[in-house]
Amino acid sequence: MRENDTMGANAPRVPRLTRNEPHVEVRPFALYATVELYDRIVASPYPADRLMQTFFKERKQLGKRDRGFIAETVYGMLRNRRWLEWAFPDLDTMHRALAHLAIHQPDAALPLEPADDAQLRRAVAAAREKPLPESPVESLGLTYSMPDWMVATWLDLHGPADTEALCAALNRPAPLVIRVNTLKTTREALRQTLADAGHASEPTPASPDGLILATKANLFSLPAFHEGHFEIQDEGSQLLSYLLNARPGQQVIDGCAGGGGKTLHLAALMQNKGVLYAFDVAHRRLEESKPRIRRAGASNIRLRPIDTNRSRDVTRLHGKADAVLIDSPCSGSGVLRRNPDATWKLSEEGLAGLNREQRDILEAYTPLVKPGGRLVYATCSLFPQENERIVEEFLTVHPEMRLVPAGEALAAQGLTVPDQTDAYLRLMPHRHGTDGFFGAVMERI
């Protein structure tokens, strides 16, 4: 066997732990668990976070330190999956995990004998020198572990420099951002509370309700969380709620409420006054939002699980809504830095099915908007076929709806977002530090 192919021809699957420990000891049982979870995620169509949650529930004996190591290593391998498979084509998952750790935690004590450890590091050095393909699409795709079709799409849209910056941003872990629940506290008061607990933060630059934590932290154990003073929510997601301009006393509809993140924000913007309907065909997700609603003290939300987007609960509200938000199901390409496993669960063919669903949801909820009312179509996608093309096609068959420039809609509330050059809100990870989002504001004439 070639040196780059294994950590030694007779190397055991998890060799004995070396006694010469540098800074971090990688324990064999945690490595086994990492490999098992990684393989499960790669083979499954379900999201990594859900599979990881189930995995840890099955293994209650794992301590906090081991869970942290497993989660960080698995997500790191998922972010670099394509490169690892290309650089080490003949290795099994265990040895790719060891190679990943040797690259990203070079001071760690890996469970290898000294000779095998040295051989691993020589193999890693050789892999890093392996020449990339000359094709810009393949080269960027390998460097940042993105599919060629995604890279090609972005190269056509943004050019080489912007595309590389976007791929690099999507390949990095997202910062920890929270939204202050203004029903219970203020941003400055919460910032001080977090600082007193040892968690420094900075205000988000565009959203008046956000804080960016200086370091990753487990905030769920804090009294402020249990008292409903904040929720984990990206700044870009917060800005989509502002596009709706929901005000106290209005009748507002969240057409794809899901777990309730934007619903809770809208309730706060409405100051708990008026009625906020939260619809979704995913009954389980609506049910799971109930503890969040209670914790937040949001009293004007009406949860409405539906079987179709044209159910009686929806159609009875035709012409009655001041504002309707459609946070549409989409590819999720804008949140790949949070869900790196989704990179390889997306396809160009799969977008066509999503487009049909996006058009159907728009058609179902548009009649609910009363004259002068507002409709916001939003996605966490970076592909125009889910964004501009859906809206432009929609407007050609709905002359009763007019497009309102997103920058104008935000400016009316004293908010500005850089680099917004046309009618749509486009948030890009490499430019704005947020997840990737798209938003279109329309009003019924």
C-alpha positions as CSV (number, residue, x, y, z in Angstrom):
1,M,0.0,0.0,0.0
2,R,1.1,3.5,-0.7
3,E,1.9,5.7,2.3
4,N,-0.9,8.1,1.5
5,D,-3.5,5.3,1.6
6,T,-3.4,4.2,5.2
7,M,-1.6,4.9,8.5
8,G,0.4,1.7,8.0
9,A,-0.5,-1.5,6.3
10,N,-1.1,-3.3,9.6
11,A,-2.6,-0.4,11.5
12,P,-5.5,-1.4,13.7
13,R,-8.8,0.5,13.2
14,V,-8.1,2.4,16.4
15,P,-4.5,1.9,17.4
16,R,-3.3,2.1,21.0
17,L,-3.2,5.6,22.5
18,T,0.2,7.1,22.5
19,R,1.5,8.2,25.9
20,N,3.2,11.3,24.5
21,E,0.2,13.6,24.9
22,P,0.5,17.2,23.6
23,H,-2.5,19.3,24.5
24,V,-5.7,17.4,23.7
25,E,-6.2,13.7,24.1
26,V,-8.5,12.2,21.5
27,R,-10.1,9.3,23.2
28,P,-10.7,6.1,21.0
29,F,-14.3,5.6,22.1
30,A,-15.1,9.2,21.1
31,L,-13.5,8.6,17.8
32,Y,-15.5,5.5,17.2
33,A,-18.7,7.5,18.0
34,T,-17.6,10.3,15.6
35,V,-17.2,7.8,12.8
36,E,-20.5,6.1,13.4
37,L,-22.4,9.4,13.5
38,Y,-20.6,10.8,10.4
39,D,-21.5,7.6,8.4
40,R,-25.1,7.8,9.6
41,I,-25.5,11.4,8.5
42,V,-23.8,10.8,5.1
43,A,-26.1,7.9,4.4
44,S,-29.3,9.5,5.6
45,P,-31.7,12.0,3.8
46,Y,-32.5,13.6,7.2
47,P,-30.8,16.7,8.6
48,A,-27.6,16.3,10.6
49,D,-28.8,18.2,13.6
50,R,-31.8,15.9,14.0
51,L,-29.7,12.7,13.6
52,M,-27.1,14.1,16.0
53,Q,-29.8,14.8,18.6
54,T,-31.1,11.2,18.3
55,F,-27.6,9.8,18.4
56,F,-26.8,11.6,21.7
57,K,-30.1,10.5,23.2
58,E,-29.1,6.9,22.5
59,R,-25.8,7.4,24.2
60,K,-26.5,9.1,27.5
61,Q,-23.2,7.9,28.9
62,L,-21.3,10.5,26.7
63,G,-20.2,13.4,28.8
64,K,-20.2,17.1,27.8
65,R,-16.6,17.0,26.6
66,D,-17.1,14.0,24.4
67,R,-20.3,15.4,22.9
68,G,-18.5,18.6,22.1
69,F,-15.6,16.8,20.4
70,I,-17.9,14.5,18.4
71,A,-20.2,17.3,17.2
72,E,-17.3,19.6,16.3
73,T,-15.4,16.9,14.4
74,V,-18.4,15.6,12.6
75,Y,-19.4,19.1,11.4
76,G,-15.8,19.8,10.4
77,M,-15.6,16.6,8.3
78,L,-19.0,17.5,6.7
79,R,-17.7,21.0,5.8
80,N,-14.6,19.4,4.2
81,R,-16.2,16.2,2.9
82,R,-15.4,16.6,-0.8
83,W,-11.8,17.6,-0.2
84,L,-11.2,14.7,2.3
85,E,-12.6,12.2,-0.2
86,W,-10.5,13.7,-3.0
87,A,-7.3,14.0,-0.9
88,F,-7.6,10.6,0.7
89,P,-9.6,8.5,-1.7
90,D,-8.5,5.1,-0.3
91,L,-9.0,5.8,3.4
92,D,-12.0,4.6,5.4
93,T,-14.0,7.1,7.5
94,M,-11.9,6.4,10.6
95,H,-8.6,7.4,9.0
96,R,-10.2,10.4,7.2
97,A,-11.3,11.5,10.7
98,L,-7.7,11.1,11.9
99,A,-6.5,13.1,8.9
100,H,-9.1,15.8,9.5
101,L,-8.0,16.1,13.2
102,A,-4.3,16.2,12.2
103,I,-5.1,19.2,9.9
104,H,-7.4,21.1,12.2
105,Q,-6.0,20.1,15.6
106,P,-2.3,19.6,14.9
107,D,-1.4,19.6,18.6
108,A,-3.9,16.9,19.5
109,A,-2.8,13.5,20.8
110,L,-4.3,11.2,18.3
111,P,-4.9,7.5,19.2
112,L,-1.9,6.4,17.1
113,E,1.5,4.9,17.9
114,P,4.3,7.4,17.2
115,A,5.3,5.7,13.9
116,D,1.7,5.7,12.6
117,D,1.3,9.3,13.8
118,A,4.3,10.4,11.8
119,Q,3.1,8.5,8.8
120,L,-0.3,10.2,9.0
121,R,1.2,13.6,9.2
122,R,3.4,12.9,6.1
123,A,0.3,11.7,4.3
124,V,-1.5,14.9,5.3
125,A,1.4,17.1,4.1
126,A,1.4,15.2,0.8
127,A,-2.3,15.7,0.3
128,R,-2.1,19.4,0.9
129,E,0.5,19.6,-1.9
130,K,-1.7,17.7,-4.3
131,P,-2.4,19.9,-7.3
132,L,-5.9,21.1,-7.8
133,P,-7.6,20.8,-11.2
134,E,-7.2,23.7,-13.6
135,S,-10.9,24.2,-14.0
136,P,-12.1,27.1,-11.8
137,V,-15.3,25.3,-11.0
138,E,-13.6,22.1,-9.9
139,S,-10.8,23.9,-8.1
140,L,-13.2,26.1,-6.0
141,G,-15.5,23.1,-5.5
142,L,-12.6,21.0,-4.1
143,T,-11.1,23.8,-2.0
144,Y,-14.4,24.6,-0.3
145,S,-16.1,21.2,-0.6
146,M,-19.0,22.5,-2.8
147,P,-20.7,20.7,-5.7
148,D,-19.6,21.8,-9.2
149,W,-23.2,22.8,-10.2
150,M,-23.4,25.2,-7.2
151,V,-20.1,26.8,-8.0
152,A,-20.9,27.1,-11.7
153,T,-24.2,28.8,-10.9
154,W,-22.5,31.3,-8.6
155,L,-19.6,32.0,-11.0
156,D,-22.1,33.0,-13.7
157,L,-23.9,35.2,-11.2
158,H,-21.1,36.8,-9.2
159,G,-17.7,36.2,-11.0
160,P,-14.6,34.5,-9.6
161,A,-13.7,36.7,-6.7
162,D,-17.2,37.0,-5.2
163,T,-17.8,33.3,-5.7
164,E,-14.7,32.3,-3.9
165,A,-15.5,34.7,-1.0
166,L,-19.1,33.2,-0.8
167,C,-17.8,29.6,-0.8
168,A,-15.3,30.4,1.9
169,A,-18.0,32.1,4.0
170,L,-20.3,29.1,3.6
171,N,-17.5,26.7,4.6
172,R,-16.9,28.5,7.9
173,P,-19.0,28.0,11.1
174,A,-21.7,30.6,11.6
175,P,-21.4,33.0,14.5
176,L,-23.7,32.7,17.5
177,V,-26.4,35.4,17.1
178,I,-29.5,35.9,19.3
179,R,-32.6,38.0,19.0
180,V,-33.6,40.0,22.1
181,N,-37.3,39.5,23.1
182,T,-38.5,43.1,23.4
183,L,-41.7,41.9,25.1
184,K,-39.6,41.3,28.2
185,T,-36.3,43.3,28.0
186,T,-34.1,45.6,25.9
187,R,-31.0,44.9,23.9
188,E,-28.8,46.9,26.2
189,A,-30.2,45.3,29.4
190,L,-29.7,41.8,27.9
191,R,-26.3,42.6,26.8
192,Q,-25.3,43.6,30.3
193,T,-27.0,40.4,31.7
194,L,-24.9,38.3,29.4
195,A,-21.7,40.2,30.2
196,D,-22.3,39.6,33.9
197,A,-22.6,35.9,33.1
198,G,-19.2,36.0,31.3
199,H,-20.6,36.2,27.7
200,A,-19.4,39.3,25.8
201,S,-21.5,40.4,22.8
202,E,-21.8,43.1,20.2
203,P,-25.0,44.6,18.6
204,T,-25.9,43.4,15.2
205,P,-25.2,46.2,12.7
206,A,-28.5,46.2,10.8
207,S,-31.1,44.6,13.1
208,P,-32.0,46.6,16.2
209,D,-32.9,43.4,18.1
210,G,-29.8,41.3,17.6
211,L,-26.6,40.5,19.6
212,I,-23.5,38.6,18.2
213,L,-21.8,36.6,20.9
214,A,-18.0,37.0,21.0
215,T,-17.5,33.2,21.5
216,K,-19.6,30.1,21.2
217,A,-21.4,29.3,24.4
218,N,-24.2,27.2,25.8
219,L,-26.7,29.9,26.5
220,F,-29.6,27.5,27.1
221,S,-28.7,27.1,30.8
222,L,-28.9,30.8,31.6
223,P,-31.8,32.2,33.6
224,A,-32.3,34.8,30.9
225,F,-33.1,32.1,28.4
226,H,-35.5,30.3,30.6
227,E,-37.2,33.6,31.4
228,G,-37.7,34.2,27.6
229,H,-35.4,37.1,27.2
230,F,-33.9,35.9,23.9
231,E,-34.0,33.3,21.1
232,I,-31.2,32.0,18.9
233,Q,-31.9,33.7,15.5
234,D,-29.6,34.9,12.7
235,E,-29.6,38.6,12.0
236,G,-30.7,38.0,8.4
237,S,-33.8,36.1,9.6
238,Q,-34.6,39.1,11.9
239,L,-34.5,41.5,9.0
240,L,-37.0,39.5,7.0
241,S,-39.5,40.1,9.8
242,Y,-38.9,43.8,9.5
243,L,-39.8,43.7,5.8
244,L,-43.3,42.9,6.8
245,N,-43.7,46.1,8.9
246,A,-46.1,44.3,11.2
247,R,-47.7,46.8,13.7
248,P,-49.7,46.5,16.9
249,G,-53.4,45.8,16.3
250,Q,-53.0,44.3,12.9
251,Q,-54.1,40.9,11.6
252,V,-50.9,39.2,10.4
253,I,-50.3,35.8,8.9
254,D,-47.1,33.7,9.0
255,G,-47.9,31.2,6.2
256,C,-45.0,28.8,6.8
257,A,-44.4,29.2,10.5
258,G,-42.3,26.1,11.1
259,G,-40.6,26.2,14.5
260,G,-41.8,29.7,15.1
261,G,-38.6,31.8,15.0
262,K,-40.0,34.6,12.8
263,T,-43.5,34.2,14.4
264,L,-42.1,35.1,17.8
265,H,-40.3,38.1,16.4
266,L,-43.5,39.3,14.7
267,A,-45.4,38.9,18.0
268,A,-42.8,41.2,19.6
269,L,-42.9,43.7,16.8
270,M,-46.7,43.8,17.2
271,Q,-46.3,44.2,21.0
272,N,-48.7,41.3,21.6
273,K,-51.5,43.5,20.1
274,G,-53.7,42.2,17.3
275,V,-53.8,38.7,15.9
276,L,-50.9,36.7,14.5
277,Y,-51.9,33.4,12.7
278,A,-49.2,30.8,12.4
279,F,-50.0,28.2,9.7
280,D,-48.0,25.2,8.7
281,V,-48.6,21.8,7.1
282,A,-45.9,20.4,9.4
283,H,-48.0,19.8,12.5
284,R,-45.1,18.5,14.6
285,R,-43.1,21.7,14.2
286,L,-46.0,23.9,15.2
287,E,-46.5,21.7,18.3
288,E,-42.8,22.1,19.2
289,S,-43.1,25.9,19.1
290,K,-45.6,25.9,22.0
291,P,-42.9,25.9,24.8
292,R,-41.1,28.8,23.0
293,I,-44.3,30.8,22.7
294,R,-45.0,30.4,26.4
295,R,-41.4,31.2,27.4
296,A,-41.5,34.4,25.2
297,G,-44.8,35.6,26.7
298,A,-46.3,35.9,23.2
299,S,-50.1,36.0,23.7
300,N,-51.4,37.1,20.3
301,I,-50.2,34.0,18.3
302,R,-52.9,31.6,17.0
303,L,-51.3,28.2,15.9
304,R,-53.2,26.7,13.0
305,P,-51.9,23.3,11.8
306,I,-53.3,22.6,8.3
307,D,-53.4,19.7,5.9
308,T,-53.1,21.9,2.8
309,N,-52.4,25.5,2.1
310,R,-55.9,25.9,0.8
311,S,-57.6,24.5,3.9
312,R,-60.7,26.2,5.4
313,D,-58.6,27.9,8.1
314,V,-56.7,29.6,5.3
315,T,-59.4,30.5,2.9
316,R,-61.7,32.1,5.5
317,L,-59.1,34.8,5.9
318,H,-59.2,35.9,2.3
319,G,-59.0,39.7,2.0
320,K,-58.6,40.2,5.8
321,A,-54.8,40.3,6.4
322,D,-52.8,43.5,6.8
323,A,-49.6,41.5,6.3
324,V,-48.6,38.0,5.1
325,L,-45.2,36.4,5.4
326,I,-44.3,33.5,3.2
327,D,-41.0,32.1,4.5
328,S,-41.0,29.5,1.8
329,P,-39.6,26.0,1.8
330,C,-36.4,26.2,-0.3
331,S,-33.0,24.6,-0.9
332,G,-31.5,26.1,2.2
333,S,-28.4,27.0,0.3
334,G,-28.0,30.2,2.2
335,V,-27.6,28.4,5.5
336,L,-25.0,25.8,4.5
337,R,-22.6,27.1,7.1
338,R,-25.0,25.8,9.7
339,N,-26.1,22.7,7.8
340,P,-23.0,21.5,5.8
341,D,-24.5,18.1,5.3
342,A,-27.3,19.6,3.2
343,T,-24.6,20.6,0.6
344,W,-24.7,17.0,-0.8
345,K,-28.5,16.5,-0.3
346,L,-29.3,19.2,-2.8
347,S,-29.5,18.9,-6.6
348,E,-30.5,21.0,-9.6
349,E,-33.3,18.5,-10.2
350,G,-34.6,18.8,-6.7
351,L,-35.0,22.6,-7.2
352,A,-37.7,22.0,-9.8
353,G,-39.9,20.3,-7.2
354,L,-39.3,23.1,-4.7
355,N,-40.2,25.7,-7.4
356,R,-43.6,24.1,-7.8
357,E,-44.2,24.2,-4.1
358,Q,-43.1,27.8,-3.9
359,R,-45.5,28.9,-6.6
360,D,-48.3,27.0,-5.0
361,I,-47.8,28.6,-1.6
362,L,-47.7,32.1,-3.1
363,E,-50.9,31.5,-5.0
364,A,-52.6,30.1,-1.9
365,Y,-51.7,33.0,0.5
366,T,-51.9,36.0,-1.9
367,P,-55.7,36.2,-1.7
368,L,-55.5,36.8,2.1
369,V,-53.8,40.2,1.6
370,K,-56.4,43.0,1.8
371,P,-56.1,46.2,-0.4
372,G,-53.1,48.2,0.8
373,G,-51.8,45.1,2.6
374,R,-48.3,43.7,2.3
375,L,-47.0,40.3,1.2
376,V,-43.4,39.3,1.8
377,Y,-41.9,36.3,-0.1
378,A,-38.7,35.1,1.5
379,T,-36.2,32.2,1.3
380,C,-32.9,31.2,2.7
381,S,-31.7,30.4,-0.8
382,L,-28.9,31.8,-3.0
383,F,-30.3,30.6,-6.3
384,P,-32.3,33.0,-8.5
385,Q,-34.7,30.2,-9.7
386,E,-36.1,30.1,-6.1
387,N,-36.0,33.9,-5.7
388,E,-36.2,36.6,-8.4
389,R,-37.6,34.2,-11.0
390,I,-40.4,33.1,-8.7
391,V,-41.4,36.7,-7.9
392,E,-41.1,38.0,-11.5
393,E,-43.2,35.2,-12.8
394,F,-45.7,35.8,-10.0
395,L,-46.0,39.5,-10.8
396,T,-46.7,38.9,-14.4
397,V,-49.9,37.1,-13.6
398,H,-50.9,39.3,-10.6
399,P,-51.1,42.9,-11.8
400,E,-53.0,43.7,-8.6
401,M,-49.7,43.3,-6.7
402,R,-46.8,45.8,-7.0
403,L,-43.2,45.4,-5.9
404,V,-42.0,47.7,-3.1
405,P,-38.2,48.2,-3.0
406,A,-36.9,46.3,0.0
407,G,-34.5,49.1,0.9
408,E,-37.4,51.5,0.9
409,A,-39.4,49.2,3.2
410,L,-36.5,49.0,5.7
411,A,-35.6,52.7,5.5
412,A,-39.2,53.5,6.5
413,Q,-38.4,51.8,9.8
414,G,-34.9,53.4,10.1
415,L,-33.0,50.4,9.0
416,T,-30.3,50.2,6.3
417,V,-28.5,47.2,4.8
418,P,-25.4,47.7,2.6
419,D,-25.1,46.7,-1.0
420,Q,-28.8,46.6,-1.8
421,T,-28.9,47.8,-5.4
422,D,-32.3,46.8,-6.6
423,A,-35.8,46.0,-5.4
424,Y,-34.9,42.9,-3.5
425,L,-33.3,42.2,-0.2
426,R,-30.3,40.0,-0.8
427,L,-28.2,39.1,2.3
428,M,-24.9,37.3,1.5
429,P,-22.7,35.6,4.1
430,H,-19.5,37.0,2.7
431,R,-20.8,40.6,2.5
432,H,-23.1,40.9,5.5
433,G,-21.9,38.3,7.9
434,T,-25.5,36.8,8.0
435,D,-26.9,33.7,6.5
436,G,-27.9,33.9,2.9
437,F,-31.5,35.3,2.6
438,F,-33.7,36.7,-0.1
439,G,-36.8,38.9,0.5
440,A,-39.3,40.5,-1.8
441,V,-41.9,43.0,-0.6
442,M,-45.2,43.3,-2.5
443,E,-48.4,45.3,-1.8
444,R,-51.9,44.9,-3.1
445,I,-52.9,47.9,-5.1
